[in-house]
Amino acid sequence: MSTITRFAPSPSGSLHLGGARTALFNYLYAKANNGKFLLRIEDSDKERSSEESIESIINGLEWLGINFSKPITFQRNNYEQHIDVANQLLSKNLAYKCFHDSNYIKSNSSLKKKFKSEWRDIPADKYPKDKSFSIRLKSPINGICRINDKIQGLVEVKYEEIDDYIILRSDGTPTFLLSSAVDDYNMKVTDIIRGDDHLTNSFRQKVIFDFLEYKPNFAHISLIHNENNQKLSKRDNAPSILEYKSSGYLSQAINNYLMRLGWSLGDKEIFTLEEIQEKFTLENIGKSPSKHDIKKLDFLNNHYLKITDNETLLNSLRERYDFSSFDEKFKEKNIHLINLFKDRANNLYDIFNNISNFNLTLRKLSKEENELILPLKNNKDLILNGLNSINKWDHETIEKQIKETISELGLGFKAFAQPIRCLILGQVNGPSIFDLIFVVGKQNFITMIRNL
């Protein structure tokens, strides 16, 4: 049987790190087994679902290169099938009608044991007429439910701990637990790979799976934790995947980072999506939660910035940021600048910010900056003489002349370099001053020094 996996997000928000990692692992497992990866939008909750969220999820997956087979399944389109299965379960005495109202259920529910409706064993001919009801799954009372999980191993729970949950609401609409199980069956999903916060749901859905004679493989991934070792959530202000894109992260870095959150290939830290597709196994996913580490993501992003060609980075900058200096006439200068800034950058925004701050003419300086550049201002005639003597404007000649000028001034290199970076970038640290001066250009730099 061909391997089929799926990612089934609820469209109530954007695609975040946890969901993206689940999608990625499903995608990689399907690819490693020459199978299919499907996308299902679980839009059964009308109030919480939004078109904006659906678009954000799809765009996030596409940007990451997590390609799913078309068409997309929308859960709400399958309601009739879900309702049909609910009625079949009812006819087989695997479900029952419950006439309790919400107030009764709230007052009689217990968090320590499953809710058992008083209507569970009442025969149909005793049902009240003209009263609304929901349909509840009749979970077994005795015995043990077992799942052989490809990540967690054998996991067991007593049936007495599984509640008789609602599969069809009193308004006739199916619930997530029913719809999800039926959709997985109809989509012929062979491997259900999802977060271990769904492990309880897998146990609860077992009766439906067994009724459908559907035996998928299970793999429950441990969750991503924050720095306090708690489940990473929206409260941690973790950006969405598309927000990471806007902030200047590359998709290769996000994918590499997500793969290393729980999955390993020996000591190897850096690998691409293409490299891993043939090597990915569920057995290499650890059981312990992974910890979100922005420093690790920045490290990986810096790596991919360094190895990406400058023109590709320029196109990415143009795509994400509105900046007049990205016009075609500045292309050569920007290529040089990207090459200067990318080695120290954590993300594209750092490069964008540095290019934005890059000065071809003297800008207005603060009091502190004016104090910093005093060595240049007090010696500008000597500096200008040295610059005017340069006939060939290249890195080697510029470096030689600047070093001679520094020696004549009797300054330490730092005392000269920091004011130069301050003039050009508005900061004292950064790339080589020889490279910066080269990109500014001879006439522009002479004008800048002259106007001090």
N, C-alpha and C positions, 0 to 999 in steps of 0.2 A: 504494500500500500504506500502510495506517495505521501511524503511528509507535508502536512499543512499546518501552519501556525497562524495566529491572528493577534492583532492589537485591537482592543475594544475600549476606547476611552469614552467617558461621559463628556458631552460638549457643554460643560458648565463653567469652563475656564480655559486658559491657554495650556499649551504643552509645556510641562516643566521637566526638570532633570529626571525625576523618578519615572514618569511616563515615557520619556524619550529612551531611557535605558531599557525599560521593558520592551518597547517597540524594537529597539536595536537588537536585543538578545533573541527575540522572536524571528527577526529578519535574518540574523546570522545563522541561527539554527536551521531555518528553512534552506538557506543557501548552501550550508555545509552538507545538507542531505538531498540536494537537488530537488527541493520541494517548492512550495508556494507560500508566500506571506500575504495575508489578507488584512484588510482594514474594515472594522465594523464600528459605526458610530452608535453608541447606546443612548439614543435620544428618547427613551421611554418616559422620562420626566419632562413634560412639556414646559413646566414653569422654570426649570433650571437650565434648559437647553437653549442655545442661541446660535444663530448663523455665524455670528462673529467668531465664536469659539470653534466651530467646525472649520471655518476658513483658516484660523490660526493654527489648529492642529495639523491640517493638511499641508499648509505652507511650511510649518516647522519640520515635518517629516521629509518633505521634498528638499528643503535646504540641506538637511543632514545627509541626503542621498539614501534614505531608507525607503526604497521603492517598493510599493505594494501592488499586487495584481488587481486589475480593475475587473468588475465595477466595485465601488464601495458599497457595503451593505449598511442600510439604515434600519435600525431595529424597529422603528415604528411601522415600517412597511410590512412587517411580518406578524402583526398583532393577531390576525385570524388564525395563523398556525399555532401561536402560543395559547390562544383561548381554546383551540381544538384539543391540544394536549392536556390542558387543565380539565376539560370535560371528560377526556378519556381516563385520567387519573381518578376523577370523581366516580365514574362508572365502574372502575376496578376496585373501589373501596380503598384507594391509596390517597384519597383526599376527601374532604367533607365540607359541607356548608356550615358556616359559623354565623349566627345571628346576633352575637354580642355587639353592643355599640362601643365606641372608642372609650367612653368613660369607664365602662365595666372592665375593659381590657387593661387600662392604665391602673386601676385600683387592685387588680388581681394578678398582674404580672410580677414575676420575681426575677431578679438578675442572677440568682444562684441556681435556678433550675428552669427547665423549659416551660413555657406557657402551655397549659393543657386546657383547651376549651371544653366547656360542659357539653358542647354539641358533637364532640368527637365520635361518640358511640351511639348517638340517637338515630334511630332508623328514619329514612326519608319520609315515610308516611306520617311521622310525628312532627315534621317541619311546619312552622307557622306559615300561613298564607299572607301574601301582600306585605311582607316585611323584608327589608333589604338584608343582604348577606354578602359575606366574602367567602372565598374558597381557600381553605387551608390544606397544606400538605400533611398527610398523616405519617409522621416520622415513627419508625419502630420504637418500641418502649424498651426492649431488652436487647442485649448483645453489644457488639463492638463494631464500629465502622472503621475500616482500614484503608489507607491510601499509601501505595508505594510511590513515593515522590523521588524524582530523579535528582533532586538536590538535597532535600531534607531526609531522605531515607524512608523507612517505614514509620508512618505516623498513625496513631490510633486515638479514637475518642469514643466514649460510651454513648450509645444512642440516647440514653436518658438525659444527656446534656444538650441534645439538639432539639430545638423548639419546633412546634407545629406552625411554621410561618405561613403567611398569606401568599398565595400564588396568583389569586385573582381578587382585585379590590371590589368593594361594594358597587363601584361605578362601572364594573365590567372590564376594567383595564388590567393587563397582566403586570406583575411586579418584575423587578430586575432579575431576581433569582430564577424565576421561571423562564423569562425571555432569553436570558444569557445562555442557559442550559440548552434550550430548544434551538437557538441560533447556532451554537457550537455544533450540535448534532446535524442540523441541516447544511451547515457549511463544510461538514466532514472534517472538522478540525481534529488532527491526530494528536497534537501536543498542546495542552493548555499551559502556557508559561506566563505567570503573573506574579505580582508581589505576594509575600507571605501573609499580608493582611487579608488576603482572600482565601487563606487556608480553611478558615471556618466556613466560608461560602461553599467551598468544594465538598466538605462533609455534608452540608445542608442540601446540596444539589444531588447527592449520591442517589437518592431514591428516584429522582427524575432520570438520571443517567441510566440506572438499572432498568427502569420501566422501558426506556427507549432502546435497551440493549446496546447501549453506546459505551464504549470503554476507551476513553482517551487516556493518554499518558499525562501525568501531572508534573510540573516543576514550579515550585514556589520560591521566588527570589527574595532574599532578605532585603529589608528596606535600607534606604540611605538615611544616615543620621547626621544631625548638625554637630557643631563643636562641643555641645553639652551632652552628646550621646543620646539625644532624643530624636524621634522621627522628624525628618526634614519636612516642613510644612510651609504653607503660605505665610504663616506668622513669622517665619524666618526671613521673609522678604527675598527669598531666592528668585532671581529673575526667570522669566519664561525663556524658552529656547530662542524665540525671535528677539527678545530683549538682549540676550547674549550676542546675537548677530548684530543688533544695532550698536551694542557697546564695543564692537570691534573684534569679537572672537571669530576664529575660522572654524568651519564645520569639521575639518579634519581634527582639530584640537578637541572639540567637544566630543566627537566620536571616540577618539583615543582615551579621553578622560572617562567617559561613560563605561568603556570596555574595562578599564582598570578598577572601576568601582564594583568589586566583587568577583571579577574574572581575572585569571592570570595565565601567563604562558612562561613559566619559569621566572627568571629575573628580568625578562624583557619588559621594558617600560614603554617604548615607542613603536607603534605599528599602525598601519592604515587599515581602513575598512576592507580593501581589496586583499591585503596580506592575510587577514584573519578568516576570511570567508571559508577557506578549506580546512582551517585548523580549529574552528570553534566547536567546543563540546560543552554540554551542560555539566559534565563531571568536573570541569575546571572552575565552576562557580562555587565560591565558599558559602558556608552556612551563616557565618557571622555578618552582622550589619556592616556596611561600608560607611566611612565618614567623609562628608563633603569637605573638600580642602581647596579653597580658592587659590592658594599659593601653588598647588600642584597644577591646577588648570592654567594659571598664568605661565608657569614653567613650560607646559606643553604648547601653549599658544605662541610663546616666544620662539620655541623651536620651529614651529611651522611657519612663522613669519620669516625666520632666517632662511629657510630653505625654499621659500616661494619666490619666484622671479618677480622683479620689481614692477614690471608692466602689469602683471596679474594683480598685484597689490594696489597699484594705481587705479585699475578698473574697479576693484572692490571699494576703494575710498570714494570714487565718484558715485558708485551705486548707493552708498550709505549716507554720505554727508554732502550737504549743499554748500559749496565753497567755490567762489569765482576763480581762485588760483588753480583750480583743477582744469581750467580751459586748455584746449589743445596747444595753444601757443606757449604754455608753461610746462609742457610735457617733459622736455629734456631736463629742466631744472628740478621738477618734481621727482623724476626717476633718480637723480643724484641724491636728493634729500631723503627719499625712501630708503635708499641704500645706506645712508648715514644713520638714520634713526631706528631702523628695524631691529638692529642687534640689541638695543636697550629697551625696546618696547614690549609691554605685556599684551597689547592689543592694538588694533588699527586706530582706535581713538587716540592713543598716545602719539602715533605717527601724525595723525590729522592735527592734533593740538600743536605739535612741534612745527609742522609746516605752517600752521596758522600764525605762530609766533615768529616765524623766520622773517627777518627784516632785510630788505634791500636798501633801505635808507634809514637815517637816524630817527628814532622815535623819541617821544617825550620820556625823559627818565625821571625816576623818583629821587628823593633826597639820598637814600641809601645807595642807589645805583650810581648817582653822580659822585659819591664819595669813593665807590669801588673803582670807577674808571679814571680817577685822578692820575695814575701813572701814565695813561694814554694821553690824557688832555695836556699834561705838563710836558710831554715829550713828542707831541704830534708832528712837529717839523722833522725830527729825526726819523720818525716812523714813515712819514710821507716820502722822504727822500729814498728810503729803502724800497718802498712800494713802486715809486716811479722808475727805479732802476731795473725793475723786472721786465724783461723783454718777452720772455716766453711764459705765458700764464698756465703753468701746469703744477701738479702736486709737488714734484721734486724741487722745482725752482722756488716755489712759494715757501716750502719748508726750510730750504737753505737760507733764503733771505730773512725770514722771520727769526730764525735762530741767531743769525748775525746781529739783527736789530736788538734782540733781547740781551745778547752779550754786551753790546755797546751801551745799553741802558743800565747794565749792572743789576738787572732784576732776576729773581728766580722765575722759572717757567710758569709756576702757578700764578704769580703776581701779574703776569702778562695774559695768560690764557683765560683766567676767570673774567676779567673785564671784557675781553673779546667776545666770549660766549654771552656775557650780559648784554652787549650791544646787539648781537645778532639774534639771540634766542630769548633774552630776558631771564636767563638762568645761568648759574655759574658752572654747572656740570653738564656734560653732554659729549658729543662726538669730538673728534680731533679738530683743533682750531684751523689746521692747514686745510682740511677738507671743507670746513665751513667757509673759510675765506675764498677758496676756489669757486664754490657754488655761488657766493655773493657776486663774484666778478670783479675784475680790477677796478674799473671806473666807479662802480657802485661803492666798493670798499674805500677807495680814496676819498670819495665824497663824504662818506660816513665819518671817517677820521677827521677830515678837514672841518666838518661842521660841529665838532666837539666843543 
